[in-house]
Amino acid sequence: MEDNEEELLGINADNELEDRRPNGFQLRYTIEFPLFLIMFGVALAAVPTSNLLMYRTCVHSLNYTVDDCKSFLEPDKINHTQELEKEVQEYLTIVNTVRTVLEAFVPGVLSLFLGVWSDKHGRKPLLVMTFFGLTLSAMLAVVYSLMESLGPWWIIVSNLSFSFTGGFNVLTIGAMCFISDVTNKDNRSFRLTLTQLTYALGQTTGGMVSPFILKVVGYDYFLLGVATIHTLGLTYTMVFIEESLTNIEQGNMLSAIKLSHLKEMASACFKRRPNYRRAILLITVASSTLALFTLYGTNGLLYLYTRTQLQWTMEDFTTFSSISTAVWFAGSFIGVAFIQKWTRMSDLTFIALSCLSCVFEYIIKACARTTWVMYLGSAVSLFGTVYAVLIRSFLSKALPTQDIAKAFGLLSATESFFCPLLSPLVYNALYELTISSFPASILVLTSAVYFLCFILILIVVYLVRRTSTNTYQVIEEED
């Protein structure tokens, strides 16, 4: 299928304000650097924080001695028993479930309003607000690590500031809308992919150096370094990044929570449209949400699974995670920059390919009994990470300019409420029930969900192919 989705849907994607698109790749619109710093810091802290939580769970919640539990803090060895490991993991899954649910609610609510709000007041405030919240959360994590008397439940408090400033949901809305503002349909897929690859590069390098830095500096200075990295990302964004929209109005975040914004978003996303466009939008949103559902479900549990199934240490897992991300980084760049352009493959076709590769990835990982099989699974999904970014690229091309932020807001809100709230409940409960008999059950479930996503994308492809070319004016008319 050739890359003619916009034409089939009747969209002229070039019919946008030219003054919103800079000529070339200008530094003042380059948000990739602060995004790299943010993701580097997040990846740097992810596994060490998980280890710290296991240690605090062992000592404070399960009342074991410090000597029994201190091996949880070691990045390169496990000296405790498998029975203790399972007991700690079972309790920690409860903590993680409550933590994820509580941290998802506010970003989900804000996603319903801030997409519409940013159309009038700009994208940069969304970036600055979320970067500030993440920086404050990182500073509170330093305080948490210093206070030995705090149990695992207190980690929730340190993350509330990031949650109340929108979390990754609002950050994604701001970043994707920012890129859509300064690109056209010819270079948008590549630029959005470049942004996604920035995430991947940050995750790869952060995860790779994490255990080595931790060995040298210890947990307290380690988390202080993470807070410093987030502060640099916030400062760079405030000083060097310029607003992507022109003629914006001044406003504060209190003005964002208006019922009119919610109504405007709902009207744009759910009104009847010709050419199956409402169905295409909603099915695409459902597919993207299901894919993220698996990410929230396996996040954290994959580390616990490899400790149980393969007896991996933190260093083993961070090495695996970094190499896997590097493979996906290369696959995404080669796929979008070269293969998609050379074959003229559409976004939808590439999305379907990405989905199918993830199906096989998790089937292989579920069968893993040795380390090399886990790496084989990651290699199979070479193009797996392009799914999320190409979904947004497709929507930005298949919608009128004034509806892009609203659609991204709906997508982010759906992902916020459905994924963090339901996914941990399903995955953590399943893992807790099968940890002794079949811990790979969570990977089998992930494979099944990706297969459902693949079917939904095929339905969208079918609807797009049935669409005849119309003019842009027809798009705005209701049935």
C-alpha positions as CSV (number, residue, x, y, z in Angstrom):
1,M,0.0,0.0,0.0
2,E,1.5,3.3,-1.1
3,D,1.8,6.3,1.3
4,N,-1.5,7.9,0.1
5,E,-3.6,7.7,3.2
6,E,-4.1,11.5,3.4
7,E,-5.3,11.6,-0.2
8,L,-7.7,8.7,0.3
9,L,-9.1,10.3,3.4
10,G,-9.5,13.6,1.6
11,I,-6.9,15.5,3.6
12,N,-4.6,18.1,2.2
13,A,-2.0,18.0,4.9
14,D,-0.1,20.9,3.4
15,N,-3.0,23.2,4.1
16,E,-1.5,24.5,7.3
17,L,0.0,27.8,8.4
18,E,3.5,28.1,6.8
19,D,4.7,30.4,9.6
20,R,4.4,27.5,12.0
21,R,7.1,25.5,10.1
22,P,10.7,26.7,10.2
23,N,12.9,26.2,7.2
24,G,15.2,23.4,8.0
25,F,16.2,21.8,11.3
26,Q,16.6,24.9,13.6
27,L,18.0,24.8,17.0
28,R,15.2,26.8,18.6
29,Y,12.8,24.0,17.6
30,T,15.0,21.1,18.6
31,I,13.3,19.5,21.6
32,E,15.2,16.2,21.1
33,F,18.1,17.3,23.4
34,P,16.0,18.0,26.6
35,L,13.9,14.9,25.8
36,F,17.1,12.8,25.7
37,L,18.2,14.2,29.1
38,I,14.8,13.4,30.6
39,M,14.7,9.9,29.3
40,F,18.3,9.3,30.2
41,G,17.6,10.3,33.8
42,V,14.4,8.2,33.9
43,A,16.2,5.1,32.6
44,L,19.2,5.7,34.8
45,A,17.0,5.6,37.9
46,A,14.5,2.9,36.9
47,V,16.2,-0.4,37.9
48,P,18.1,1.0,40.9
49,T,14.8,2.4,42.3
50,S,13.2,-1.0,41.8
51,N,16.1,-2.6,43.8
52,L,15.8,0.1,46.5
53,L,12.0,-0.6,46.8
54,M,12.7,-4.4,47.1
55,Y,15.1,-3.7,49.9
56,R,12.7,-1.4,51.7
57,T,9.9,-3.9,51.2
58,C,12.1,-6.7,52.7
59,V,13.1,-4.6,55.7
60,H,10.1,-2.5,56.5
61,S,7.1,-4.5,55.2
62,L,8.2,-8.1,55.7
63,N,10.4,-7.4,58.7
64,Y,13.5,-9.2,57.7
65,T,16.9,-8.1,58.9
66,V,19.2,-5.7,57.1
67,D,21.7,-8.5,56.5
68,D,19.0,-10.7,55.0
69,C,17.9,-7.9,52.6
70,K,21.0,-5.9,51.7
71,S,21.7,-8.2,48.7
72,F,18.7,-6.6,47.0
73,L,20.8,-3.4,46.7
74,E,23.6,-5.2,44.9
75,P,23.6,-4.5,41.1
76,D,25.6,-7.6,40.1
77,K,24.7,-10.5,42.5
78,I,21.9,-12.2,44.3
79,N,22.8,-13.7,47.7
80,H,19.3,-14.3,49.1
81,T,17.0,-17.3,48.6
82,Q,14.5,-17.7,45.8
83,E,11.8,-18.0,48.5
84,L,12.7,-14.5,49.8
85,E,12.8,-13.1,46.3
86,K,9.3,-14.4,45.6
87,E,7.9,-13.1,48.8
88,V,9.4,-9.6,48.2
89,Q,8.2,-9.6,44.6
90,E,4.7,-10.6,45.5
91,Y,4.4,-7.7,48.0
92,L,6.1,-5.2,45.7
93,T,3.6,-6.0,42.9
94,I,0.8,-4.7,45.2
95,V,2.8,-1.5,45.9
96,N,3.5,-1.0,42.2
97,T,-0.2,-1.5,41.3
98,V,-1.4,1.1,43.8
99,R,1.5,3.4,42.8
100,T,0.7,3.2,39.1
101,V,-3.0,3.7,39.5
102,L,-2.7,6.7,41.7
103,E,-0.1,8.3,39.5
104,A,-2.2,7.8,36.4
105,F,-5.4,9.5,37.4
106,V,-4.4,13.2,37.4
107,P,-2.5,12.9,34.0
108,G,-5.5,11.2,32.5
109,V,-7.8,14.1,33.6
110,L,-5.3,16.8,32.4
111,S,-5.0,15.1,29.0
112,L,-8.7,15.7,28.4
113,F,-8.2,19.5,28.7
114,L,-4.6,20.4,27.8
115,G,-4.6,19.4,24.2
116,V,-7.3,22.0,23.4
117,W,-5.7,24.5,25.8
118,S,-2.4,24.3,24.0
119,D,-4.0,25.2,20.7
120,K,-4.5,28.7,22.1
121,H,-1.8,29.0,24.7
122,G,1.1,27.1,23.1
123,R,3.0,23.8,23.4
124,K,6.0,25.0,25.3
125,P,4.1,25.4,28.6
126,L,3.2,21.7,28.5
127,L,6.9,20.8,28.2
128,V,8.1,23.1,30.9
129,M,5.3,22.1,33.3
130,T,6.0,18.3,33.0
131,F,9.8,18.8,33.1
132,F,9.4,20.8,36.3
133,G,7.2,18.1,37.9
134,L,9.7,15.4,36.9
135,T,12.6,17.4,38.4
136,L,10.8,17.9,41.6
137,S,9.9,14.2,41.8
138,A,13.6,13.4,41.3
139,M,14.6,15.7,44.2
140,L,12.0,14.0,46.5
141,A,13.4,10.6,45.5
142,V,16.7,11.8,46.9
143,V,15.0,12.6,50.2
144,Y,13.4,9.2,50.2
145,S,16.7,7.4,49.7
146,L,18.3,9.4,52.6
147,M,15.5,8.5,55.0
148,E,16.1,4.9,55.9
149,S,13.0,4.7,58.1
150,L,10.6,5.1,55.1
151,G,9.0,2.0,53.7
152,P,8.2,1.2,50.1
153,W,4.8,3.0,50.1
154,W,6.5,6.4,50.6
155,I,7.9,6.3,47.0
156,I,4.3,7.2,45.9
157,V,4.7,10.6,47.6
158,S,7.9,11.4,45.7
159,N,6.2,10.8,42.4
160,L,3.1,13.0,43.0
161,S,4.6,16.2,41.6
162,F,5.2,14.6,38.2
163,S,1.7,13.2,38.3
164,F,0.1,16.5,39.2
165,T,1.9,18.3,36.3
166,G,0.7,15.8,33.7
167,G,3.2,13.0,33.7
168,F,4.4,11.4,30.5
169,N,0.9,11.7,29.0
170,V,0.9,15.5,28.9
171,L,4.6,15.5,27.9
172,T,3.8,13.3,24.9
173,I,0.9,15.6,23.9
174,G,3.2,18.6,24.1
175,A,6.1,17.0,22.2
176,M,4.0,15.4,19.4
177,C,2.0,18.6,18.8
178,F,5.2,20.6,18.8
179,I,6.7,18.4,16.1
180,S,3.4,18.5,14.1
181,D,3.5,22.3,14.2
182,V,7.0,22.6,12.7
183,T,6.8,19.8,10.1
184,N,4.8,18.9,7.0
185,K,3.5,15.5,5.8
186,D,6.7,14.8,3.9
187,N,9.1,14.9,6.9
188,R,6.7,14.4,9.8
189,S,7.1,10.7,10.1
190,F,10.8,11.0,10.2
191,R,10.9,13.8,12.7
192,L,8.4,12.0,15.0
193,T,10.5,8.9,14.7
194,L,13.6,10.9,15.5
195,T,11.8,12.1,18.7
196,Q,11.0,8.4,19.5
197,L,14.6,7.5,18.8
198,T,15.7,10.2,21.2
199,Y,13.7,8.4,23.9
200,A,15.3,5.1,22.9
201,L,18.8,6.6,23.0
202,G,18.2,8.1,26.4
203,Q,16.8,4.8,27.7
204,T,19.7,2.8,26.2
205,T,22.5,4.9,27.5
206,G,20.9,5.5,30.8
207,G,20.2,1.8,31.4
208,M,23.6,0.8,30.2
209,V,25.6,3.0,32.5
210,S,23.3,2.7,35.5
211,P,24.8,-0.3,37.4
212,F,28.4,0.9,36.9
213,I,27.7,4.4,38.2
214,L,25.7,3.0,41.1
215,K,28.6,0.8,42.2
216,V,30.9,3.9,42.3
217,V,28.7,6.5,44.0
218,G,26.0,4.6,46.0
219,Y,22.2,5.3,46.0
220,D,22.2,8.7,47.6
221,Y,24.6,10.4,45.2
222,F,23.2,8.4,42.3
223,L,19.7,9.8,42.7
224,L,21.1,13.3,43.3
225,G,22.8,13.0,39.9
226,V,19.5,12.0,38.3
227,A,17.8,15.1,39.8
228,T,20.6,17.2,38.4
229,I,20.1,15.7,34.9
230,H,16.4,16.5,35.0
231,T,17.2,20.1,36.2
232,L,19.5,20.6,33.1
233,G,16.7,19.4,30.8
234,L,14.2,21.8,32.4
235,T,16.7,24.7,32.2
236,Y,17.5,24.1,28.5
237,T,13.8,23.9,27.6
238,M,13.0,27.2,29.4
239,V,16.0,29.1,28.0
240,F,16.6,27.8,24.4
241,I,13.4,26.2,23.1
242,E,11.0,28.6,21.4
243,E,7.2,28.3,21.1
244,S,6.1,26.4,18.0
245,L,2.9,28.4,17.5
246,T,2.4,32.0,16.6
247,N,-0.1,34.5,18.0
248,I,-0.7,32.5,21.2
249,E,-2.6,33.9,24.1
250,Q,-1.3,34.3,27.6
251,G,-2.9,32.0,30.1
252,N,-2.2,29.9,33.2
253,M,-2.9,26.3,33.9
254,L,-5.9,27.1,36.0
255,S,-7.6,28.3,32.8
256,A,-7.1,24.9,31.2
257,I,-9.6,23.1,33.4
258,K,-12.8,24.3,31.6
259,L,-15.7,22.2,30.6
260,S,-15.7,24.0,27.2
261,H,-12.3,22.4,26.4
262,L,-13.6,19.0,27.1
263,K,-16.7,19.6,25.0
264,E,-14.5,20.9,22.1
265,M,-12.3,17.8,22.2
266,A,-15.3,15.4,22.4
267,S,-17.0,17.2,19.5
268,A,-13.9,17.0,17.3
269,C,-13.3,13.3,18.0
270,F,-16.7,11.9,18.1
271,K,-18.7,13.9,15.6
272,R,-19.9,12.0,12.5
273,R,-17.6,12.4,9.5
274,P,-17.6,11.1,5.9
275,N,-15.2,8.5,4.6
276,Y,-15.3,6.4,7.8
277,R,-13.0,8.9,9.4
278,R,-14.7,8.7,12.9
279,A,-14.3,4.9,12.8
280,I,-10.7,5.2,11.6
281,L,-9.8,7.6,14.4
282,L,-11.5,5.6,17.2
283,I,-10.1,2.2,16.0
284,T,-6.6,3.7,15.7
285,V,-6.9,5.1,19.2
286,A,-8.1,1.7,20.5
287,S,-5.2,-0.1,18.9
288,S,-2.6,2.3,20.2
289,T,-4.1,2.1,23.7
290,L,-4.0,-1.7,23.7
291,A,-0.3,-1.6,22.7
292,L,0.5,0.7,25.5
293,F,-1.6,-1.5,27.8
294,T,1.1,-4.2,27.3
295,L,3.9,-1.7,28.0
296,Y,2.4,-0.7,31.4
297,G,1.8,-4.3,32.2
298,T,5.3,-5.6,31.5
299,N,7.1,-2.6,32.8
300,G,8.8,-3.6,36.0
301,L,7.5,-7.1,35.9
302,L,9.8,-8.1,33.1
303,Y,12.7,-7.4,35.4
304,L,11.1,-9.5,38.1
305,Y,10.4,-12.2,35.6
306,T,14.0,-12.5,34.4
307,R,15.2,-12.6,38.1
308,T,12.8,-15.5,38.7
309,Q,13.1,-17.4,35.4
310,L,16.7,-16.8,34.4
311,Q,18.2,-15.7,37.8
312,W,19.4,-12.5,36.2
313,T,21.0,-9.8,38.3
314,M,20.3,-6.1,37.9
315,E,23.5,-5.8,35.7
316,D,22.3,-8.6,33.5
317,F,18.9,-7.0,33.0
318,T,20.2,-3.5,32.4
319,T,22.6,-4.9,29.8
320,F,19.8,-6.7,28.1
321,S,17.5,-3.7,28.2
322,S,20.2,-1.4,26.8
323,I,21.1,-3.8,23.9
324,S,17.5,-4.4,23.1
325,T,16.7,-0.7,23.0
326,A,19.8,-0.1,20.8
327,V,18.5,-2.8,18.4
328,W,15.1,-1.1,18.3
329,F,16.8,2.3,17.8
330,A,18.6,1.0,14.8
331,G,15.6,-0.8,13.4
332,S,13.3,2.2,13.8
333,F,15.8,4.6,12.2
334,I,16.5,2.3,9.3
335,G,12.9,1.4,8.9
336,V,11.5,4.9,8.7
337,A,14.4,6.8,7.2
338,F,15.2,4.3,4.5
339,I,12.9,1.2,4.1
340,Q,9.6,3.2,4.3
341,K,10.8,5.8,1.9
342,W,12.4,3.4,-0.5
343,T,9.4,1.1,-0.6
344,R,6.9,3.9,-0.3
345,M,5.3,1.8,2.5
346,S,2.5,3.7,4.2
347,D,2.4,4.4,7.9
348,L,-0.4,1.9,8.4
349,T,1.4,-0.9,6.7
350,F,4.5,-0.3,8.8
351,I,2.4,-0.2,11.9
352,A,0.9,-3.6,11.0
353,L,4.4,-5.0,10.5
354,S,5.5,-3.6,13.8
355,C,2.5,-5.2,15.6
356,L,3.2,-8.6,14.1
357,S,6.8,-8.5,15.0
358,C,5.8,-7.9,18.7
359,V,3.5,-10.9,18.6
360,F,6.5,-13.2,17.8
361,E,8.8,-11.3,20.1
362,Y,6.8,-12.1,23.2
363,I,6.1,-15.7,22.2
364,I,9.8,-16.3,21.9
365,K,10.5,-14.6,25.3
366,A,7.8,-16.7,26.9
367,C,9.7,-19.8,25.8
368,A,13.1,-18.5,27.0
369,R,15.0,-20.7,29.4
370,T,18.4,-19.3,28.5
371,T,19.8,-15.8,28.0
372,W,20.3,-15.9,24.2
373,V,16.6,-16.7,23.6
374,M,15.6,-13.4,25.3
375,Y,18.0,-11.5,23.0
376,L,16.5,-13.4,20.0
377,G,13.1,-12.2,21.0
378,S,14.2,-8.6,21.0
379,A,16.0,-9.0,17.6
380,V,12.8,-10.4,16.0
381,S,10.9,-7.1,16.9
382,L,13.4,-5.0,15.1
383,F,10.7,-2.5,14.1
384,G,8.6,-2.9,17.2
385,T,9.1,0.6,18.6
386,V,7.9,2.5,15.6
387,Y,4.3,1.5,16.4
388,A,3.4,4.4,18.8
389,V,5.1,7.2,16.8
390,L,3.6,6.1,13.4
391,I,0.2,5.9,14.9
392,R,0.5,9.6,15.8
393,S,2.1,10.4,12.4
394,F,-0.9,8.8,10.7
395,L,-3.4,10.7,12.8
396,S,-1.6,14.0,12.2
397,K,-1.9,13.4,8.4
398,A,-5.5,12.1,8.5
399,L,-7.0,14.9,10.5
400,P,-7.4,18.7,9.8
401,T,-4.8,20.8,11.5
402,Q,-7.2,22.2,14.2
403,D,-8.1,18.6,15.3
404,I,-4.6,17.2,15.7
405,A,-4.1,18.3,19.3
406,K,-7.6,17.2,20.3
407,A,-7.1,13.8,18.9
408,F,-3.7,13.5,20.7
409,G,-5.5,14.6,23.8
410,L,-8.1,11.9,23.4
411,L,-5.4,9.3,22.7
412,S,-3.4,10.3,25.7
413,A,-6.5,10.4,28.0
414,T,-7.6,7.0,26.9
415,E,-4.1,5.6,27.4
416,S,-3.9,7.3,30.8
417,F,-7.2,5.9,32.2
418,F,-7.2,2.5,30.6
419,C,-3.5,1.5,30.7
420,P,-2.1,2.6,34.1
421,L,-5.4,1.9,35.9
422,L,-6.3,-1.5,34.4
423,S,-3.1,-2.9,33.1
424,P,-1.2,-3.2,36.4
425,L,-4.3,-4.8,38.0
426,V,-4.4,-7.5,35.3
427,Y,-0.7,-8.1,34.9
428,N,0.3,-8.0,38.5
429,A,-2.6,-10.2,39.5
430,L,-1.7,-12.7,36.8
431,Y,2.0,-12.7,37.7
432,E,1.2,-13.1,41.4
433,L,-1.0,-16.1,40.6
434,T,1.4,-17.8,38.2
435,I,4.9,-16.8,39.6
436,S,5.4,-20.4,41.0
437,S,3.9,-22.3,38.1
438,F,4.2,-20.3,34.9
439,P,5.6,-16.8,35.3
440,A,5.8,-16.4,31.5
441,S,2.0,-16.1,31.4
442,I,2.3,-12.3,31.3
443,L,4.3,-12.6,28.1
444,V,1.7,-14.9,26.5
445,L,-0.9,-12.3,27.4
446,T,1.2,-9.5,25.8
447,S,1.6,-11.5,22.6
448,A,-2.2,-12.0,22.4
449,V,-2.9,-8.3,22.9
450,Y,-0.5,-7.4,20.1
451,F,-2.2,-9.8,17.8
452,L,-5.5,-8.0,18.6
453,C,-3.8,-4.7,17.7
454,F,-2.7,-6.2,14.4
455,I,-6.3,-7.2,13.6
456,L,-7.5,-3.6,14.4
457,I,-4.9,-2.1,12.1
458,L,-6.0,-4.4,9.3
459,I,-9.5,-3.1,9.8
460,V,-8.2,0.5,9.5
461,V,-6.3,-0.4,6.3
462,Y,-9.5,-1.9,4.9
463,L,-11.5,1.3,5.7
464,V,-8.9,3.6,4.3
465,R,-8.8,1.6,1.0
466,R,-12.6,1.9,0.7
467,T,-12.3,5.7,1.0
468,S,-12.5,7.8,-2.2
469,T,-10.6,11.0,-2.7
470,N,-12.5,14.1,-1.7
471,T,-11.7,17.8,-1.2
472,Y,-10.6,19.2,2.1
473,Q,-13.9,21.2,2.3
474,V,-16.0,18.0,2.3
475,I,-14.1,16.7,5.3
476,E,-15.5,19.4,7.5
477,E,-19.1,18.6,6.6
478,E,-21.0,16.2,8.9
479,D,-23.0,13.3,7.5
